[in-house]
Amino acid sequence: MSSQPWRNLPDRFSLLRRRQLLAQGVRAFFGSRGYVEVETPYVVAAPGEEVHLRAVPAGGGWLNTSPEFAMKKLLAGGSGPIFQLARVWRDEPWSETHAPEFTMLEWYSLGADMGALMAEAFALLRATLPPKVTCRGITTRLDEPEFLTVAEAFARYVGADVLGTEGDAGALAAQAGARLREGEAWEDLFFRLLLERIEPHLGRGRATFLTHWPAAQAALARRCPADPRVAERFELYVCGIELANAFVELTDGEEQRARFVADRARRHALYGADWEMDEEFLAAVAVLPPCSGIALGFDRLVMLATGAPRIADVLWLPG
């Protein structure tokens, strides 16, 4: 990034003005639906439990990578439906669509199933974006979205039975016609194939909801009652960009603990010891009301609204 990004502020001001208007539109959308806007701490004791989570240390704690844990505690305390425009941090490099510090729009709907949450997410896009958006050379119409399960996507674009091969990297590689790299586990190959062969087809022409992820790739989501091999998780793609990630939330405290223990063991084996388990969060999960939650990259939403090719173009002071 430029050492003096403020120098090109006049060139970007129209984009940043659109950012302000978009934030106002988001708040109006949720206010009209009875949501309460909340604010949660940026420095936390436990920033998450994902295996490959790269958090930034700060003042004896960690900069939060997501407001999820804090917002679920509020839900358990009786907050009702809530949303937040939160600053979050990931110890990850800059790219044209990712900044290490960014704004996440996160909201939780009480009693909503996956279909209801997808409908609400799409309604937000239609309320805040024009009927057709173009970004990074790709155009998407916001009329009728595509719904595609992860298993269907692997069958269509990879030629593999992703659920039938789960845990067997060699079998998945053989079906995909891919060479297994040294030390590559099934999960590693899963994400490589997703990135290289599936994501280039998503969110082109129309928005894509990629649904029903393998349960191991959705540690905070409820398993699907009709097929426990998958979890009730979806991602939303527009103009080829991954815009949002969502779960029907797990509300079983003991199952959540077991998943965390397994993920912590893998993370510590790879990267070393880090933070303590968030016992307060686990207590909240045990009394969490039925709900669904979604995290949407607000800066990427601004890119879609403005057609900006780089995330740095829509940040007031890119670091």
Secondary structure, DSSP 8 states (H G I E B T S, - for coil): --S-GGGGHHHHHHHHHHHHHHHHHHHHHHHHTT-EE----SEES-----TT---EEETTEEE-S-SHHHHHHHHHTT--SEEEEEEEE-S----SS--SEEEEEEEEEET--HHHHHHHHHHHHHHHS-SEEEETTEEEEEEEEEEEEHHHHHHHHT---TTTTTT-HHHHHHHHT----TT--HHHHHHHHIIIIIGGGTTSEEEEEEEEEEGGG-TTB-EETTEEEEEEEEEEEETTEEEEEEEEB---HHHHHHHHHHHHHHHHHHH-------HHHHHHHTT--SEEEEEEEHHHHHHHHHT-SSGGGGSSS--
